[in-house]
Amino acid sequence: MFLFVIITLWKNASLNNVILNLRLSKSRLFADEDFRIDASIINDKWLPLIWIEMCFPQNEGICYENSLGEFYTVRFLWLLWFQKVEWSFNGKGLQRGVYPIGQVTLRSGDGFRFSEKEKIYSSDEKVYVYPRLVPVHISDLRPSMEWGARGRKGGLLEDPLMVIGIREYQAGDELKRFNWNASARTGKLLTNVYQPVVLEQLVFYIDVDGFVIYENAYENPEEQKAYVMEKKEAFERFLSVIASIAVKYTERGIGIGFASNGSNYYGQKMPYVLPSTELMNFLDQLALITQRVHVSKIMPLDEMFCQGRISMPVFIFCNQVTKAHYMWYQKNKEKMPEICFYYNIETEYSEKIASKSKPMDTFLIS
C-alpha cells in the first residue's frame, strides 16, 4: 500500500514544473538541406526524475537524425532537482511545404516505471521547406529587356543627389528641379537633369491550372494513384525550376516578384509579393502554394494591371499556353514592357507566340 502511494504521488508530480525550450538554427531551407534544433529541459522542482523522454512528431516533410517512424524519441536518465540539460539534434527537409514542429510529448513517471504520465508541449515554430534547387542556366536580360519602359518619365526613377547637367525650363517641370543659382547667373530659367535609376525587376506569375488533381480522373484505383503521383511530381519539378531561376536572377541583382492564381495550404488566395532581391517572401509563397486554383487563369494579372502594379517585365510559368493566355497576351502586349511565357507542353497557342514563349527545359543544364 505504501509503495502504491509513493508510485502514484511520484507519477502525478513528475512533470510538474518541467520546462522544455526549443530553438531552430533556421526556419527556412531548401529541400534536402539540414537544420539544427537546440533544446533544453529544466526540472524546476525538488523532486528528481529518474527518467524522462520526449517524442517529436515526424511527417513526410521533415525528419530528425535520419530516424524512421512516426516519432523521434529522446530519453534521459536522472534529471536532478533544478537541473538543466541542453542538447542539439539535426533535422532535414525532405519535401516542399510548411511544417509545424507541432506537439512534443513529454513522458515520465515513478522510478520503477510501473506507471507514467504524459504532458504535451506545443511549439509554434514552423519549418518552411522550399523547392529543391536544380542546375539552371539563365540568359543575360540586360541588353534585351525594356526595363521600366512605361510610366510618367519612361518608367525611370531619378536620383536627386546625382545632378548630371542642366537645361532650359520646359513646361511641366517641377519646382524642385529648378537650379536657382544657375538661373540667377544666366538670366534664364534652368532646371537640373538628374541621373536616371533603372530598377531591374521581374514578376513571376505561376499558373497552377494545368496541375490541378481531379479526384475521379480514373475509375481504376491503381490508375488514379499513378495519375495523382505523376501530377504531384510534375508540379514539384515545375516549382524547382522556378525557384532555381529566381535564385540565379537575384544573384545578378534583379528583383523578383510573385503572383499566382493558386491557393495556399490554408485555402487562401496567394498574395502579390513586390519584386525584391531578398527572396524570402517569394520563396515562402513557393513553400505554401498548392495545386488548387483559387481564381481563374489570369485574373490576378488583370487585377494588378488595373491597380497599376505592373510596370516591369512579367514571366508567366504554366503547364501549357492556352487560348486564355494567348488572348490576354494579345490584349496587353502593347501596354507592358515585356511578357514571356514558359511552359511544359507545347500547344498551338505557344506556336502562335513563339517569339514570346519557350519550353521550361531551356533553363535546365543537361
C-alpha positions in Angstrom: 0.0 0.0 0.0 2.8 2.4 0.9 4.6 1.6 -2.3 1.5 2.2 -4.3 1.0 5.7 -2.7 4.7 6.6 -3.4 4.4 5.5 -7.0 1.2 7.4 -7.5 2.5 10.6 -6.0 5.8 10.4 -7.9 4.0 9.8 -11.2 1.5 12.7 -10.6 4.2 15.2 -9.7 6.9 14.0 -12.2 6.1 16.5 -15.0 5.2 19.5 -12.7 7.5 22.5 -13.4 9.3 20.7 -16.2 10.2 23.3 -18.8 11.1 22.4 -22.4 12.6 25.1 -24.7 13.3 24.6 -28.5 15.2 26.9 -30.8 15.7 26.4 -34.6 19.0 27.2 -36.2 17.0 28.2 -39.2 13.3 28.0 -40.1 13.7 28.3 -43.9 15.6 25.9 -46.1 15.6 24.2 -49.4 14.6 20.5 -49.8 17.5 18.2 -48.9 19.1 20.8 -46.6 19.7 20.2 -42.9 18.8 22.3 -39.9 19.5 22.1 -36.2 17.3 22.2 -33.1 18.9 23.4 -29.9 16.9 22.1 -27.0 16.9 22.4 -23.2 14.8 20.9 -20.4 14.7 22.1 -16.8 13.4 20.2 -13.8 12.3 23.3 -11.8 11.3 21.5 -8.6 12.8 19.4 -5.7 11.5 16.1 -7.0 14.2 14.4 -9.2 13.3 12.5 -12.3 14.9 9.1 -12.8 13.8 9.1 -16.4 12.2 11.4 -18.9 11.6 11.1 -22.6 10.4 13.4 -25.4 8.7 12.3 -28.6 8.9 14.7 -31.6 6.4 14.1 -34.3 7.7 13.4 -37.8 6.0 13.7 -41.2 6.6 13.4 -44.9 8.3 16.8 -45.0 10.9 16.7 -42.2 12.7 14.1 -40.2 15.1 14.1 -37.3 18.5 12.4 -37.2 17.6 10.2 -40.2 15.2 8.3 -37.9 12.3 6.3 -39.3 8.8 6.1 -37.9 6.1 8.5 -36.7 8.2 9.9 -33.8 11.8 10.8 -33.0 12.3 10.0 -29.3 15.0 11.4 -26.9 15.5 9.8 -23.5 17.4 11.0 -20.4 18.2 9.2 -17.1 18.4 11.1 -13.9 17.3 14.7 -14.2 18.0 16.1 -10.7 16.2 18.8 -8.8 16.6 22.2 -10.6 18.9 20.7 -13.1 19.0 21.9 -16.7 20.1 19.7 -19.6 21.0 21.1 -23.1 21.4 19.1 -26.3 21.1 19.5 -30.0 19.8 17.3 -32.8 19.6 17.6 -36.6 16.6 17.7 -38.8 16.3 17.6 -42.6 13.8 19.0 -45.1 12.5 16.1 -47.2 10.0 17.8 -49.4 8.5 21.2 -50.1 5.9 22.6 -47.7 5.3 24.3 -44.4 5.7 22.0 -41.4 5.0 23.0 -37.7 7.2 21.4 -35.1 3.9 20.5 -33.5 3.1 18.9 -30.2 6.0 17.3 -28.4 5.0 14.6 -25.9 6.9 14.6 -22.6 6.7 11.4 -20.7 8.0 10.5 -17.2 6.8 8.6 -14.1 7.9 6.8 -11.0 11.4 5.4 -10.7 10.2 1.8 -11.1 8.4 2.6 -14.3 5.2 0.9 -13.0 3.2 4.0 -14.1 3.9 7.0 -16.2 2.4 10.4 -17.1 2.3 12.4 -20.3 2.3 16.1 -21.0 2.0 17.9 -24.3 4.3 20.8 -25.2 3.0 22.8 -28.1 5.6 24.6 -30.3 4.7 27.5 -32.5 7.9 27.1 -34.6 7.4 26.2 -38.3 9.9 25.0 -40.9 9.5 26.4 -44.4 10.9 23.9 -46.9 11.5 25.5 -50.3 11.5 23.6 -53.6 14.6 21.6 -54.3 17.1 23.6 -56.4 18.3 22.2 -59.7 21.1 23.4 -62.0 19.8 26.0 -64.4 21.2 28.5 -67.0 19.7 31.9 -67.4 20.4 34.4 -70.2 21.6 37.9 -69.7 18.4 40.1 -69.8 20.1 43.5 -69.6 20.6 44.2 -73.3 17.2 43.0 -74.4 14.7 43.8 -71.7 12.8 47.2 -71.7 13.5 47.8 -68.0 10.9 50.4 -66.7 9.8 51.3 -70.2 6.4 52.6 -69.0 5.4 55.4 -66.7 5.4 59.2 -66.4 9.1 59.6 -67.1 9.5 56.5 -69.2 9.3 54.3 -66.1 12.6 55.5 -64.8 13.3 56.8 -61.3 15.8 59.6 -60.8 18.4 60.0 -58.1 18.0 63.6 -56.8 21.6 63.5 -55.3 23.2 63.0 -58.7 22.9 66.0 -61.0 24.4 65.2 -64.4 23.5 68.5 -66.1 21.2 71.5 -66.5 18.8 72.6 -69.3 16.3 75.3 -70.0 13.0 75.2 -68.3 10.3 73.2 -70.1 6.5 73.4 -69.4 5.6 70.9 -66.7 9.0 70.9 -64.9 8.5 70.6 -61.1 9.6 73.5 -58.9 12.1 71.2 -57.0 14.0 70.8 -60.3 14.9 74.5 -60.6 18.6 75.4 -60.4 18.2 78.9 -58.8 21.9 79.7 -58.8 22.5 78.9 -62.5 19.2 80.7 -63.3 20.4 83.9 -61.5 23.8 83.8 -63.3 22.4 83.4 -66.8 19.1 85.2 -66.5 17.3 82.2 -67.8 15.2 79.6 -66.0 17.2 76.5 -65.8 16.4 73.1 -64.3 18.5 70.2 -63.1 18.9 66.9 -65.0 19.2 64.0 -62.7 20.9 60.6 -63.1 18.2 58.1 -64.1 18.0 55.0 -61.9 16.7 51.9 -63.7 15.1 49.3 -61.4 15.8 45.8 -62.8 12.8 43.8 -61.7 10.7 40.9 -62.9 7.3 39.5 -61.8 7.0 35.7 -61.9 3.4 34.6 -62.4 2.6 31.0 -61.6 -0.4 29.5 -63.3 -1.3 26.2 -61.4 -4.3 25.4 -63.6 -2.6 22.7 -65.6 -1.5 20.9 -62.4 -4.9 20.5 -60.7 -5.6 17.0 -59.5 -9.1 15.6 -60.2 -10.2 13.1 -57.7 -12.2 11.0 -60.2 -9.9 11.2 -63.2 -9.8 7.3 -63.4 -12.2 4.6 -62.2 -9.3 2.2 -61.7 -7.7 2.9 -58.2 -4.3 2.0 -59.5 -4.5 4.3 -62.5 -5.9 7.1 -60.2 -3.0 6.6 -57.8 -0.4 6.7 -60.7 -2.1 9.8 -62.1 -2.0 11.6 -58.7 1.7 10.8 -58.3 2.5 12.0 -61.8 0.7 15.3 -61.2 2.5 15.9 -57.9 5.9 15.1 -59.3 5.3 17.3 -62.3 4.3 20.2 -60.0 7.3 19.8 -57.8 9.7 19.8 -60.8 7.9 22.9 -62.1 8.4 24.8 -58.8 12.0 23.6 -58.5 12.9 25.1 -61.9 11.1 28.4 -61.0 12.9 28.6 -57.6 16.2 27.9 -59.2 15.7 30.6 -61.9 14.7 33.1 -59.2 17.8 32.4 -57.2 20.0 32.9 -60.3 18.4 36.2 -61.2 18.7 37.7 -57.7 22.4 36.7 -57.7 22.7 39.1 -60.7 20.9 41.9 -58.8 17.5 41.5 -60.4 14.5 41.8 -58.1 11.8 39.1 -58.3 8.1 39.5 -57.5 5.4 36.8 -57.2 1.8 36.4 -58.2 -0.4 33.3 -58.8 -3.9 32.1 -59.4 -3.3 29.2 -56.9 -4.3 28.9 -53.3 -2.1 28.2 -50.3 -2.2 25.3 -47.8 -4.9 27.2 -45.8 -7.2 27.6 -48.9 -6.4 31.3 -49.1 -5.6 33.4 -52.2 -1.9 33.8 -52.8 -0.7 37.4 -52.2 1.2 39.6 -54.6 4.8 39.9 -53.5 6.6 43.0 -54.6 9.9 42.5 -56.5 13.0 42.3 -54.4 16.4 40.8 -54.4 15.7 39.5 -50.9 13.9 36.2 -51.9 12.5 35.1 -48.5 8.9 36.3 -49.2 9.0 34.9 -52.7 10.2 31.5 -51.6 7.7 31.5 -48.7 5.0 31.6 -51.3 6.5 28.7 -53.2 6.6 26.7 -50.0 2.9 27.5 -49.4 1.4 27.1 -52.9 -0.8 24.2 -53.8 -2.2 22.6 -56.9 -5.6 24.1 -56.3 -6.9 27.0 -58.3 -8.2 29.9 -56.3 -9.2 32.3 -59.1 -9.5 32.0 -62.9 -6.3 31.6 -65.0 -5.1 35.2 -65.5 -7.4 37.3 -63.2 -4.6 38.2 -60.7 -2.6 39.8 -63.5 -5.6 41.8 -64.7 -6.2 43.0 -61.1 -2.5 44.0 -60.8 -2.6 45.8 -64.2 -5.7 47.7 -63.2 -4.1 48.8 -59.9 -1.0 50.0 -61.7 1.2 47.4 -60.1 2.8 46.0 -63.3 5.5 48.3 -64.7 8.1 45.6 -65.2 8.5 42.5 -67.4 6.4 39.5 -66.5 7.4 35.9 -66.8 4.3 33.6 -66.9 5.0 30.0 -65.9 2.4 27.5 -66.9 1.9 23.8 -67.8 0.8 24.9 -71.3 -0.1 28.1 -73.1 -3.8 28.1 -73.6 -6.3 30.2 -75.5 -6.9 32.3 -72.4 -3.2 33.1 -72.2 -3.0 33.9 -75.9 -6.0 36.3 -75.8 -4.6 38.0 -72.7 -1.3 38.5 -74.4 -2.8 40.0 -77.5 -4.8 42.4 -75.3 -1.9 43.6 -73.2 1.2 43.2 -75.2 1.4 46.9 -76.1 0.7 48.0 -72.5 3.6 46.3 -70.8 7.4 46.3 -71.1 7.8 42.5 -71.7 5.7 39.4 -71.4 7.3 35.9 -71.7 5.6 32.5 -71.4 7.4 29.4 -70.2 5.6 26.0 -70.5 6.0 22.3 -70.1 3.7 21.2 -73.0 3.7 22.8 -76.4 0.4 23.9 -77.9 -0.9 25.7 -81.0 -1.0 28.9 -78.9 2.6 28.7 -77.8 3.5 28.3 -81.5 1.4 31.4 -82.4 3.5 33.5 -80.0 6.7 31.5 -80.5 8.9 34.7 -80.1 7.5 35.2 -76.6 7.2 31.6 -75.4 9.8 28.9 -74.6 9.8 25.4 -73.0 10.9 25.4 -69.4 13.5 22.8 -70.3 15.5 25.6 -72.0 16.6 26.7 -68.5 17.9 23.2 -67.5 21.5 22.3 -67.7 21.8 18.8 -69.2 
